[in-house]
Amino acid sequence: MLNIALFGAPGAGKGTQSKMLVEKYNLTYISTGDILRQEIAAGTEIGNEAKDIINMGGLVSDELIVQIIEKRIENSTTTGGFLFDGFPRTVVQAYILEGLLHRMNKKLLCLLSLEVPRETLIKRMLDRASIEGRADDKEEVIANRFREYDEKTIPVAEFYKEKGIYCAIDGIGTVEEVFSRLTSTVEETLESVYRNIILYGAPGAGKGTQAKLMAAKYDLVYISTGALIREEIEKGTEIGILAKPYMDRGDNVPDLVAIRIIERKIQENANAKGFLFKGFPSSYVQAYIMDGILEKMHTSVTCMVEMISSPLQCVKRLNQRGKTDKRRVYDMDPDIIIHRLETYEASAAKVRAYYQKKNKYYSIQADAPEEVVFESLYATIDSALKK
């Protein structure tokens, strides 16, 4: 989920850019000013309370601001995330936003600050006054708004600079040019924040062992569709009952089942730095599905690494596991082992080509001892992440 704040002095163009960002990323737009006006117009309890304060020349309290933001978040129907415009305006509100997002198990990806010279801002606002007749664009009001901004809002920038998520954006240029800079920054930030790695390979290639080690190494959430499905089977859930016949035969479960358990695992780890996927995608179609799942988070696959192991070595490993307490049902039947290897070989070329075309495909030889494979895999992934 993409949560961003748009920041800038009066006249910086936040309103125009907010609408475009909301449309592009399917975000819920949260502007405290807009929401207050809507609440007042609707005559709600919050609106009436705010109206009385505003009519007396007062500032709406942070407590009331929190209530209207909570209400908008709870009533949100979009899935992309939230764009905060005009909030936070103070350091206190910055802490409030941190608390609000933490309560929802979410976090702010970045604060995008539109940087425009003061003289340009004043000219924009005066021009807007002559065209739109806005009461808050008179010279004396403009001076007061900038004084308020300098005293209370600029410290907010320092708050987010310390967190390392403050992004200064050149606000001079056409609407399209500024929007392009904003979206480029969002995309770059997403790439640096989320790392989504796929470990691919035949049954018995050693993916499970290495995937857990790599997930720990890079502080990623480990998602094994096989392990998740086995949990569902043990619990006797609806998904488990549906998946069991497929697992017993050594077949892939229906794609919709995989989608449901993967998306649930992702939602349970909203603050993750990324994910390490093992066992999915296992087909050309699932590669497209994976892109669709990650697109909902406004992120993508960082790299896919195939662990290449000889069929003989895979059979040996599966036979050995079949004699331990870690055995799977399909480890103890030679026919099922062969069937699973054949299924992998039938789809591997297309899956491989899918990621090669995206320049995200890497491979390592996986027949060596575990520690040697680990070093090779770590070096390969590290190189891919630096690219």
C-alpha positions as CSV (number, residue, x, y, z in Angstrom):
1,M,0.0,0.0,0.0
2,L,1.3,3.4,-1.0
3,N,1.0,6.2,1.6
4,I,2.5,9.6,0.7
5,A,2.2,13.2,1.9
6,L,2.4,16.2,-0.4
7,F,4.1,19.1,1.2
8,G,4.8,22.7,0.1
9,A,4.1,26.4,0.8
10,P,0.8,28.1,-0.2
11,G,0.7,28.3,-4.0
12,A,3.1,25.5,-4.7
13,G,0.5,23.6,-6.7
14,K,-0.3,20.8,-4.2
15,G,-4.0,20.7,-5.2
16,T,-3.4,20.2,-8.9
17,Q,-0.7,17.5,-8.4
18,S,-2.7,15.7,-5.7
19,K,-5.5,15.0,-8.1
20,M,-3.2,13.6,-10.7
21,L,-1.3,11.4,-8.1
22,V,-4.6,10.1,-6.7
23,E,-5.8,9.0,-10.1
24,K,-2.5,7.4,-11.2
25,Y,-2.0,5.4,-8.0
26,N,-5.6,4.8,-7.0
27,L,-5.2,6.6,-3.7
28,T,-7.7,8.0,-1.2
29,Y,-7.3,11.7,-1.1
30,I,-7.1,13.2,2.4
31,S,-7.2,17.0,2.5
32,T,-8.1,18.3,5.9
33,G,-9.4,21.5,4.4
34,D,-11.6,19.8,1.9
35,I,-12.9,17.3,4.4
36,L,-13.8,20.1,6.9
37,R,-15.7,21.9,4.2
38,Q,-17.6,18.7,3.3
39,E,-18.4,18.0,7.0
40,I,-19.7,21.6,7.5
41,A,-21.8,21.5,4.3
42,A,-23.3,18.1,5.4
43,G,-24.1,19.5,8.8
44,T,-22.5,16.6,10.6
45,E,-21.6,16.7,14.3
46,I,-17.9,17.2,13.5
47,G,-18.8,19.8,10.9
48,N,-21.0,21.8,13.3
49,E,-18.3,21.7,15.9
50,A,-15.6,22.9,13.4
51,K,-17.9,25.6,12.0
52,D,-18.4,27.1,15.4
53,I,-14.7,27.2,16.0
54,I,-14.0,28.7,12.5
55,N,-16.7,31.3,12.9
56,M,-15.1,32.5,16.1
57,G,-11.8,32.9,14.3
58,G,-10.2,29.9,16.0
59,L,-8.1,27.1,14.6
60,V,-9.6,23.6,14.5
61,S,-8.0,21.5,17.2
62,D,-5.7,18.5,16.4
63,E,-8.3,16.3,18.2
64,L,-10.9,17.3,15.6
65,I,-8.5,16.9,12.8
66,V,-7.7,13.3,13.9
67,Q,-11.4,12.5,14.0
68,I,-12.0,13.6,10.4
69,I,-8.9,11.8,9.1
70,E,-9.9,8.6,10.9
71,K,-13.4,8.9,9.5
72,R,-12.1,9.3,5.9
73,I,-9.7,6.4,6.3
74,E,-12.4,4.1,7.7
75,N,-14.8,5.0,4.8
76,S,-12.1,4.6,2.1
77,T,-13.0,2.3,-0.7
78,T,-9.7,2.5,-2.7
79,T,-7.0,-0.1,-2.2
80,G,-3.9,1.8,-3.4
81,G,-3.2,3.8,-0.2
82,F,-3.6,7.4,1.0
83,L,-2.4,10.8,-0.1
84,F,-2.3,13.4,2.6
85,D,-2.5,17.0,1.4
86,G,-2.2,19.8,3.9
87,F,-1.5,17.3,6.7
88,P,0.7,17.3,8.7
89,R,1.1,21.1,9.1
90,T,3.0,21.0,12.4
91,V,5.5,18.7,14.1
92,V,2.7,17.7,16.5
93,Q,0.6,16.6,13.6
94,A,3.5,14.7,12.1
95,Y,3.6,12.6,15.3
96,I,-0.1,12.2,15.1
97,L,0.1,10.9,11.5
98,E,2.8,8.5,12.6
99,G,0.5,7.2,15.3
100,L,-2.5,6.9,13.0
101,L,-0.6,4.9,10.4
102,H,1.0,2.7,13.1
103,R,-2.4,1.9,14.5
104,M,-3.4,0.6,11.0
105,N,-0.1,-1.2,10.6
106,K,1.0,1.1,7.8
107,K,3.7,3.6,7.3
108,L,4.4,6.8,5.2
109,L,6.5,6.0,2.2
110,C,7.7,9.5,1.6
111,L,6.9,13.2,2.0
112,L,7.1,14.9,-1.4
113,S,7.9,18.6,-1.0
114,L,7.2,21.0,-3.9
115,E,10.0,23.5,-3.8
116,V,9.1,26.9,-5.4
117,P,10.8,30.3,-4.9
118,R,8.8,32.7,-2.6
119,E,8.5,35.4,-5.2
120,T,7.0,32.9,-7.7
121,L,4.5,31.7,-5.0
122,I,3.3,35.2,-4.3
123,K,2.9,36.0,-8.0
124,R,0.9,32.7,-8.5
125,M,-1.4,33.5,-5.6
126,L,-2.0,37.1,-6.7
127,D,-2.7,35.9,-10.3
128,R,-5.1,33.3,-8.9
129,A,-6.9,36.0,-6.8
130,S,-7.5,38.1,-10.0
131,I,-8.9,35.1,-11.8
132,E,-10.8,33.2,-9.1
133,G,-11.4,35.9,-6.6
134,R,-10.3,33.8,-3.6
135,A,-10.5,35.8,-0.4
136,D,-7.4,34.1,1.0
137,D,-5.2,35.4,-1.9
138,K,-5.1,39.0,-0.8
139,E,-1.6,40.5,-0.2
140,E,-2.1,40.9,3.6
141,V,-3.6,37.4,3.9
142,I,-0.8,35.9,1.8
143,A,1.8,37.5,4.1
144,N,0.1,36.0,7.2
145,R,-0.1,32.5,5.5
146,F,3.6,32.5,4.8
147,R,4.4,33.7,8.3
148,E,2.3,30.8,9.7
149,Y,4.0,28.4,7.2
150,D,7.5,29.5,8.2
151,E,6.9,29.3,11.9
152,K,4.9,26.0,12.1
153,T,5.3,24.0,8.9
154,I,8.9,24.2,7.9
155,P,9.9,22.3,11.0
156,V,7.8,19.4,9.6
157,A,10.4,19.1,6.8
158,E,13.2,18.6,9.4
159,F,11.1,15.9,11.1
160,Y,10.9,13.9,7.8
161,K,14.5,14.6,6.8
162,E,15.6,12.9,10.1
163,K,13.4,9.9,9.1
164,G,15.1,9.8,5.7
165,I,11.8,10.0,3.7
166,Y,11.8,13.8,2.8
167,C,12.0,14.2,-1.0
168,A,12.5,17.7,-2.4
169,I,10.8,18.2,-5.8
170,D,11.5,21.1,-8.2
171,G,8.0,22.7,-8.5
172,I,8.9,25.0,-11.4
173,G,7.7,24.1,-14.9
174,T,4.5,22.9,-16.5
175,V,2.0,20.8,-14.6
176,E,3.1,17.7,-16.6
177,E,6.8,18.3,-15.9
178,V,6.3,18.6,-12.2
179,F,4.0,15.6,-12.2
180,S,6.7,13.6,-14.0
181,R,9.3,14.5,-11.3
182,L,6.8,13.5,-8.6
183,T,6.0,10.1,-10.1
184,S,9.7,9.4,-10.9
185,T,10.6,10.0,-7.2
186,V,7.7,7.8,-6.0
187,E,8.9,5.0,-8.3
188,E,12.5,5.3,-7.3
189,T,11.5,5.4,-3.6
190,L,9.4,2.3,-4.0
191,E,12.3,0.4,-5.6
192,S,14.6,1.3,-2.8
193,V,12.2,0.4,-0.1
194,Y,10.7,-2.8,-1.4
195,R,12.9,-5.8,-2.4
196,N,10.9,-8.7,-3.8
197,I,13.0,-11.7,-4.6
198,I,11.8,-15.0,-6.2
199,L,13.8,-18.2,-5.7
200,Y,12.9,-20.6,-8.5
201,G,14.1,-24.2,-9.2
202,A,13.1,-27.8,-9.5
203,P,11.7,-29.7,-6.5
204,G,14.7,-30.8,-4.5
205,A,17.0,-28.0,-5.7
206,G,17.3,-26.7,-2.1
207,K,15.1,-23.6,-2.4
208,G,13.5,-24.0,1.0
209,T,16.8,-24.1,2.9
210,Q,18.3,-21.2,1.0
211,A,15.1,-19.1,0.9
212,K,14.9,-18.9,4.7
213,L,18.5,-17.9,5.0
214,M,18.2,-15.2,2.3
215,A,15.0,-13.8,3.9
216,A,16.8,-13.5,7.2
217,K,19.9,-12.0,5.4
218,Y,17.9,-9.2,3.7
219,D,15.2,-8.8,6.4
220,L,12.4,-9.9,4.1
221,V,9.2,-11.8,4.8
222,Y,9.5,-15.4,3.6
223,I,6.5,-16.6,1.6
224,S,6.4,-20.3,0.7
225,T,3.1,-21.2,-0.9
226,G,3.8,-24.9,-0.1
227,A,4.3,-24.2,3.6
228,L,1.2,-22.0,3.8
229,I,-1.0,-24.5,2.0
230,R,0.3,-27.3,4.3
231,E,-0.7,-25.2,7.3
232,E,-4.2,-24.8,5.8
233,I,-4.4,-28.6,5.2
234,E,-3.4,-29.3,8.8
235,K,-6.0,-26.8,10.1
236,G,-8.7,-28.3,7.9
237,T,-9.7,-24.9,6.5
238,E,-11.7,-24.4,3.3
239,I,-8.5,-23.6,1.4
240,G,-6.8,-26.7,2.9
241,I,-9.6,-29.1,1.9
242,L,-9.6,-27.7,-1.6
243,A,-5.8,-27.9,-1.9
244,K,-5.2,-31.3,-0.4
245,P,-5.9,-33.5,-3.4
246,Y,-3.6,-31.4,-5.6
247,M,-0.8,-31.5,-3.0
248,D,-1.2,-35.3,-2.6
249,R,-0.8,-35.8,-6.4
250,G,2.2,-33.4,-6.5
251,D,0.3,-30.9,-8.7
252,N,0.1,-27.2,-8.4
253,V,-2.9,-25.9,-6.5
254,P,-5.4,-23.7,-8.5
255,D,-4.0,-20.2,-9.0
256,L,-6.9,-18.6,-7.1
257,V,-5.9,-20.6,-4.0
258,A,-2.3,-19.4,-4.3
259,I,-3.4,-15.8,-4.8
260,R,-5.5,-15.8,-1.7
261,I,-2.9,-17.1,0.6
262,I,-0.1,-14.9,-0.8
263,E,-2.2,-11.7,-0.6
264,R,-3.2,-12.6,3.0
265,K,0.4,-13.1,4.0
266,I,1.3,-9.8,2.4
267,Q,-1.5,-8.0,4.2
268,E,-0.4,-9.4,7.5
269,N,3.0,-7.9,6.9
270,A,2.2,-4.3,5.8
271,N,5.4,-2.9,7.3
272,A,7.7,-5.4,5.5
273,K,10.7,-4.2,3.6
274,G,9.9,-6.7,0.9
275,F,9.2,-10.4,0.4
276,L,11.1,-13.5,-0.6
277,F,8.9,-15.9,-2.6
278,K,9.5,-19.6,-2.9
279,G,7.3,-21.9,-4.8
280,F,5.5,-19.2,-6.7
281,P,5.4,-18.4,-9.5
282,S,5.8,-21.9,-10.9
283,S,4.3,-21.3,-14.3
284,Y,4.3,-18.7,-17.1
285,V,0.7,-17.7,-16.1
286,Q,1.7,-17.3,-12.4
287,A,4.5,-15.0,-13.4
288,Y,1.9,-12.6,-14.7
289,I,-0.2,-13.2,-11.6
290,M,2.8,-12.3,-9.4
291,D,3.2,-9.0,-11.3
292,G,-0.5,-8.3,-10.6
293,I,-0.2,-9.1,-6.9
294,L,2.8,-6.8,-6.5
295,E,1.3,-4.1,-8.7
296,K,-1.5,-3.7,-6.1
297,M,1.3,-2.7,-3.7
298,H,2.8,-0.3,-6.3
299,T,6.0,-2.4,-6.4
300,S,7.4,-5.2,-8.5
301,V,9.8,-8.2,-8.7
302,T,13.4,-7.1,-8.0
303,C,15.0,-10.2,-9.2
304,M,14.3,-13.9,-9.9
305,V,17.1,-16.4,-9.2
306,E,16.9,-19.9,-10.5
307,M,18.7,-22.6,-8.5
308,I,19.8,-25.1,-11.2
309,S,20.3,-28.6,-10.0
310,S,20.6,-31.9,-11.9
311,P,17.5,-34.2,-11.9
312,L,19.6,-36.9,-10.3
313,Q,20.6,-34.7,-7.4
314,C,17.0,-33.5,-7.0
315,V,15.8,-37.1,-6.7
316,K,18.5,-37.9,-4.2
317,R,17.6,-34.9,-2.0
318,L,13.8,-35.7,-2.1
319,N,14.5,-39.3,-1.3
320,Q,16.6,-38.4,1.6
321,R,14.0,-35.9,2.9
322,G,11.4,-38.6,2.6
323,K,13.2,-40.6,5.3
324,T,13.1,-37.7,7.8
325,D,10.4,-36.0,9.9
326,K,10.4,-33.2,7.3
327,R,9.1,-35.4,4.6
328,R,6.1,-34.5,2.5
329,V,3.5,-36.9,1.2
330,Y,4.9,-36.6,-2.3
331,D,8.5,-37.3,-1.2
332,M,7.7,-41.0,-0.6
333,D,6.4,-41.9,-4.0
334,P,9.0,-42.1,-6.8
335,D,6.2,-41.7,-9.5
336,I,5.1,-38.4,-7.9
337,I,8.7,-37.2,-7.6
338,I,9.2,-37.8,-11.3
339,H,5.8,-36.2,-12.1
340,R,6.8,-33.0,-10.2
341,L,10.2,-32.8,-11.9
342,E,8.5,-33.2,-15.3
343,T,6.0,-30.5,-14.4
344,Y,8.8,-28.2,-13.6
345,E,10.7,-28.9,-16.8
346,A,7.6,-28.4,-18.8
347,S,7.1,-24.8,-17.5
348,A,10.7,-23.7,-16.7
349,A,11.7,-22.4,-20.1
350,K,8.7,-20.0,-20.4
351,V,9.1,-18.8,-16.8
352,R,12.8,-18.3,-17.4
353,A,12.2,-16.3,-20.6
354,Y,9.6,-14.2,-18.8
355,Y,12.1,-12.8,-16.4
356,Q,15.0,-12.7,-18.9
357,K,12.9,-10.4,-21.0
358,K,12.6,-8.1,-18.0
359,N,16.3,-8.3,-17.3
360,K,15.5,-9.8,-13.9
361,Y,16.6,-13.3,-14.4
362,Y,19.7,-14.8,-12.6
363,S,20.9,-18.3,-12.0
364,I,23.3,-20.3,-9.9
365,Q,24.4,-23.9,-9.8
366,A,22.8,-25.6,-6.8
367,D,24.4,-29.1,-6.7
368,A,27.2,-27.9,-4.3
369,P,27.1,-28.2,-0.5
370,E,24.7,-25.8,1.2
371,E,27.3,-23.3,2.4
372,V,28.8,-23.0,-1.1
373,V,25.3,-22.5,-2.6
374,F,24.6,-19.9,0.0
375,E,27.6,-17.8,-0.8
376,S,26.9,-18.1,-4.5
377,L,23.3,-17.1,-4.0
378,Y,24.1,-14.2,-1.7
379,A,26.7,-12.8,-4.2
380,T,24.2,-13.1,-7.0
381,I,21.3,-11.4,-5.2
382,D,23.6,-8.7,-3.8
383,S,24.7,-7.9,-7.3
384,A,21.1,-7.8,-8.6
385,L,20.0,-5.4,-5.8
386,K,22.9,-3.0,-6.5
387,K,21.7,-2.8,-10.1
